[in-house]
Amino acid sequence: GSETYKMAVPGSATAVWYLVLKNVVVESTHRPKYVVILFRDTMLTIPYFRTTGRYLQLLDDYATKNEPLLVELAFINQMSPLEKLLEQYLPLYGMRWNIREGVDHRIRYSVASMLGCPQQCADDAVKSIFGRELDVIALSQMEADSVDSFFLPDQMDFEHKIDKSFLPAMIALANENNIGLIFVKTRTLTYPTPASEPLALRNYVKSLDAYLSEHDNVYFLDYSQDVRIKDSFFLDGLHFNQYGREEFTPILAEEFRSIINK
């Protein structure tokens, strides 16, 4: 019975969520009473996840000209001392992405242009080849490898990761603007039963729950081992199928109702 607005950004993670909250939600004329953030595993405390490669465009879509926290958490904090030194004192190192982009441009378009194939022609050819020949199994393995990084011992150490994440800033932004935050930890099939779940991950969730409960108007809904979420709900290990979406929605809505009616 409440009006909602979907702001999901496919493929995004906490860096984009922070930017959307700061630059879209808070800056809107009509602010919502609540913002719902669905996440999985340890995503909330991995600030650099999905901030490089093609995901840079997502950051650019929602960032302003000056984003010091984004730069610090998503990029600078991930650099080694040597990289930081080179970035500061070696101009060519700092320009490496621009240089690589220029080289890529020459490789991709120069020969094609000599053969009478302009830039759009070359782009269409690359898209056609990779769209047809892409190894789906290899791509799935890359995705699986990135997911495995969620469960490294360092990533499951909540106390070590929390102050280096966007989560404190997101909570502060919401509190300052009288917006409730509802964090929803979704179930996946990575660890489908409590017995299969690493102890470190269980401790991470307990620490996250305790941390969020310390803040006013912040709520945590954990469905990661909810028996109502059946294996038959899933299209793959992470995403619901149509049946799963239809079954999960009223479960989630009822939880929201209890929060909104407090």
C-alpha positions as CSV (number, residue, x, y, z in Angstrom):
1,G,0.0,0.0,0.0
2,S,3.0,2.3,-0.1
3,E,4.3,4.1,-3.2
4,T,7.7,2.9,-4.2
5,Y,10.4,3.8,-6.8
6,K,12.9,1.4,-8.2
7,M,16.4,2.8,-8.5
8,A,18.3,-0.5,-9.1
9,V,21.5,-0.1,-11.1
10,P,22.3,-3.5,-12.7
11,G,25.8,-4.7,-12.0
12,S,26.5,-2.1,-9.4
13,A,28.0,-2.4,-5.9
14,T,28.6,-0.2,-2.8
15,A,30.6,2.5,-4.6
16,V,27.6,3.2,-6.9
17,W,25.1,2.8,-4.1
18,Y,26.9,5.4,-2.0
19,L,27.0,7.8,-5.0
20,V,23.3,7.3,-5.8
21,L,22.4,8.0,-2.1
22,K,24.6,11.1,-1.9
23,N,24.0,12.6,-5.3
24,V,20.5,11.5,-6.3
25,V,18.4,10.6,-3.2
26,V,19.7,13.3,-0.8
27,E,19.7,15.9,-3.5
28,S,16.1,15.2,-4.6
29,T,13.3,17.6,-3.9
30,H,11.1,14.8,-2.6
31,R,13.1,12.4,-0.4
32,P,11.9,9.0,0.4
33,K,11.2,7.9,4.0
34,Y,13.2,4.7,3.4
35,V,15.9,3.4,1.0
36,V,16.1,-0.3,0.6
37,I,19.5,-1.8,-0.3
38,L,19.7,-5.5,-1.3
39,F,23.1,-7.1,-1.1
40,R,24.7,-10.5,-0.8
41,D,27.6,-12.0,1.2
42,T,30.2,-9.5,2.2
43,M,29.5,-6.9,-0.5
44,L,28.8,-4.0,1.9
45,T,32.4,-3.9,3.1
46,I,34.2,-4.3,-0.2
47,P,34.4,-0.7,-1.5
48,Y,36.4,-1.5,-4.7
49,F,34.2,-4.3,-5.9
50,R,32.9,-3.4,-9.5
51,T,34.7,-0.1,-9.8
52,T,37.2,-0.9,-12.6
53,G,36.9,-1.7,-16.3
54,R,33.4,-1.3,-17.7
55,Y,32.1,-0.4,-14.2
56,L,33.9,2.9,-14.4
57,Q,31.1,4.2,-16.6
58,L,28.6,3.5,-13.8
59,L,30.7,5.5,-11.4
60,D,30.9,8.3,-13.9
61,D,27.2,8.4,-14.3
62,Y,26.5,9.2,-10.7
63,A,29.7,10.9,-9.5
64,T,30.2,14.7,-9.2
65,K,33.5,16.4,-10.2
66,N,34.8,16.1,-6.6
67,E,34.4,12.7,-4.9
68,P,37.3,12.4,-2.4
69,L,35.8,9.5,-0.4
70,L,35.1,7.5,-3.6
71,V,38.7,8.0,-4.8
72,E,40.1,7.1,-1.4
73,L,38.1,4.0,-0.6
74,A,37.7,2.5,-4.1
75,F,41.1,3.3,-5.5
76,I,43.8,4.8,-3.3
77,N,43.3,2.4,-0.4
78,Q,43.8,-0.5,-2.8
79,M,47.2,0.7,-4.1
80,S,50.5,-0.6,-2.7
81,P,52.9,1.9,-1.3
82,L,55.0,1.6,-4.5
83,E,52.0,2.4,-6.6
84,K,51.1,5.4,-4.5
85,L,54.7,6.7,-4.8
86,L,54.7,6.2,-8.6
87,E,51.3,7.8,-9.0
88,Q,52.5,10.9,-7.1
89,Y,56.0,11.4,-8.6
90,L,56.0,9.7,-12.0
91,P,53.7,11.5,-14.4
92,L,53.8,8.7,-17.0
93,Y,52.5,6.2,-14.5
94,G,49.6,8.4,-13.5
95,M,48.7,8.8,-17.2
96,R,48.9,5.0,-17.9
97,W,45.2,4.6,-18.5
98,N,45.1,7.4,-21.0
99,I,48.2,6.0,-22.8
100,R,46.7,2.5,-22.9
101,E,43.4,3.9,-24.3
102,G,45.3,5.7,-27.0
103,V,47.2,2.6,-28.0
104,D,44.0,0.5,-28.0
105,H,42.4,3.1,-30.2
106,R,45.3,2.9,-32.7
107,I,45.3,-0.9,-32.8
108,R,41.5,-1.1,-33.2
109,Y,40.9,1.5,-35.8
110,S,44.1,2.3,-37.8
111,V,44.3,-0.9,-39.9
112,A,40.5,-1.0,-40.3
113,S,40.5,2.5,-41.6
114,M,43.2,1.7,-44.1
115,L,41.0,-1.1,-45.4
116,G,38.1,1.3,-45.8
117,C,36.3,0.3,-42.6
118,P,35.6,3.5,-40.5
119,Q,35.2,3.6,-36.7
120,Q,31.6,2.5,-36.6
121,C,32.4,-0.4,-39.0
122,A,35.2,-1.6,-36.8
123,D,33.0,-1.3,-33.6
124,D,30.3,-3.3,-35.3
125,A,32.8,-6.0,-36.4
126,V,34.2,-6.3,-32.9
127,K,30.8,-6.5,-31.3
128,S,29.7,-9.1,-33.9
129,I,32.7,-11.3,-33.3
130,F,32.7,-11.2,-29.5
131,G,29.0,-11.4,-29.3
132,R,29.1,-14.6,-31.3
133,E,32.3,-16.2,-30.2
134,L,32.4,-15.3,-26.4
135,D,33.2,-18.3,-24.3
136,V,30.2,-18.3,-21.9
137,I,31.8,-21.0,-19.7
138,A,35.0,-18.9,-19.3
139,L,32.9,-15.8,-18.5
140,S,30.9,-17.7,-15.9
141,Q,34.2,-18.9,-14.3
142,M,35.4,-15.3,-14.1
143,E,32.2,-14.4,-12.3
144,A,32.6,-17.3,-9.9
145,D,36.2,-16.3,-9.2
146,S,35.2,-12.8,-8.3
147,V,32.5,-14.2,-6.0
148,D,35.0,-16.4,-4.3
149,S,36.9,-13.3,-3.2
150,F,33.9,-12.4,-1.0
151,F,34.9,-15.3,1.3
152,L,38.6,-14.7,1.7
153,P,39.5,-14.5,5.4
154,D,40.3,-10.8,5.2
155,Q,36.9,-10.0,3.6
156,M,35.0,-11.9,6.3
157,D,36.7,-9.9,9.1
158,F,34.0,-7.3,9.6
159,E,35.8,-5.3,12.3
160,H,38.8,-4.9,10.0
161,K,36.8,-3.9,6.9
162,I,34.0,-1.6,8.3
163,D,36.0,1.6,8.6
164,K,37.4,1.1,5.1
165,S,34.0,0.8,3.5
166,F,31.2,3.1,2.3
167,L,28.8,1.8,4.9
168,P,29.5,4.4,7.7
169,A,29.2,7.2,5.2
170,M,25.9,5.9,3.8
171,I,24.4,5.6,7.3
172,A,25.6,9.1,8.2
173,L,24.1,10.6,5.0
174,A,20.7,8.9,5.7
175,N,20.7,10.0,9.3
176,E,21.5,13.6,8.4
177,N,18.6,13.6,6.0
178,N,16.0,11.7,8.1
179,I,16.0,8.7,5.7
180,G,15.6,5.2,7.0
181,L,17.9,2.5,5.6
182,I,16.8,-1.1,5.2
183,F,19.6,-3.5,4.4
184,V,18.4,-6.8,3.0
185,K,20.9,-9.7,2.8
186,T,19.6,-12.1,0.2
187,R,20.0,-15.8,0.0
188,T,22.2,-17.4,-2.6
189,L,23.1,-21.0,-3.3
190,T,26.8,-20.6,-2.6
191,Y,26.2,-21.8,0.9
192,P,22.7,-23.2,0.8
193,T,22.5,-24.6,4.3
194,P,23.7,-23.3,7.7
195,A,26.1,-26.3,8.0
196,S,27.8,-25.4,4.7
197,E,28.4,-21.8,5.7
198,P,31.9,-20.9,7.0
199,L,32.0,-19.9,10.6
200,A,33.8,-16.7,9.7
201,L,30.9,-15.7,7.4
202,R,28.4,-16.4,10.2
203,N,30.5,-14.2,12.6
204,Y,30.6,-11.5,9.9
205,V,26.8,-11.4,9.7
206,K,26.5,-11.3,13.5
207,S,28.9,-8.4,13.6
208,L,27.1,-6.6,10.7
209,D,23.8,-7.1,12.5
210,A,25.2,-5.7,15.8
211,Y,26.8,-2.7,14.0
212,L,23.6,-1.8,12.1
213,S,21.5,-2.2,15.3
214,E,23.5,0.5,17.0
215,H,22.1,3.1,14.6
216,D,18.7,4.7,14.7
217,N,16.4,4.2,11.7
218,V,18.6,1.5,10.3
219,Y,17.2,-2.0,9.8
220,F,18.7,-5.4,8.8
221,L,16.7,-8.2,7.2
222,D,18.7,-11.4,6.8
223,Y,17.3,-14.0,4.4
224,S,20.6,-15.8,3.8
225,Q,19.4,-19.0,5.6
226,D,15.7,-18.4,5.6
227,V,13.9,-21.7,5.0
228,R,11.1,-19.9,3.2
229,I,13.5,-19.2,0.3
230,K,13.5,-22.4,-1.6
231,D,16.1,-23.7,-4.1
232,S,13.3,-23.7,-6.7
233,F,13.2,-19.9,-6.5
234,F,16.6,-19.6,-8.3
235,L,17.5,-19.2,-12.0
236,D,21.1,-19.7,-11.1
237,G,23.2,-19.6,-7.9
238,L,22.5,-15.9,-7.3
239,H,19.4,-14.7,-9.2
240,F,15.7,-15.6,-8.7
241,N,13.5,-16.9,-11.5
242,Q,10.1,-15.5,-12.1
243,Y,8.5,-17.9,-9.7
244,G,11.1,-17.0,-7.0
245,R,10.4,-13.3,-7.5
246,E,6.7,-13.7,-7.1
247,E,7.1,-15.8,-4.0
248,F,9.7,-13.7,-2.3
249,T,8.0,-10.3,-2.9
250,P,5.1,-10.8,-0.4
251,I,7.6,-12.1,2.2
252,L,9.7,-9.0,1.8
253,A,6.7,-6.7,1.7
254,E,5.4,-8.0,5.0
255,E,8.7,-7.3,6.6
256,F,8.6,-3.8,5.2
257,R,5.1,-3.3,6.6
258,S,6.2,-4.1,10.1
259,I,9.0,-1.5,9.8
260,I,6.9,1.2,8.2
261,N,4.1,0.8,10.8
262,K,6.3,1.1,13.8
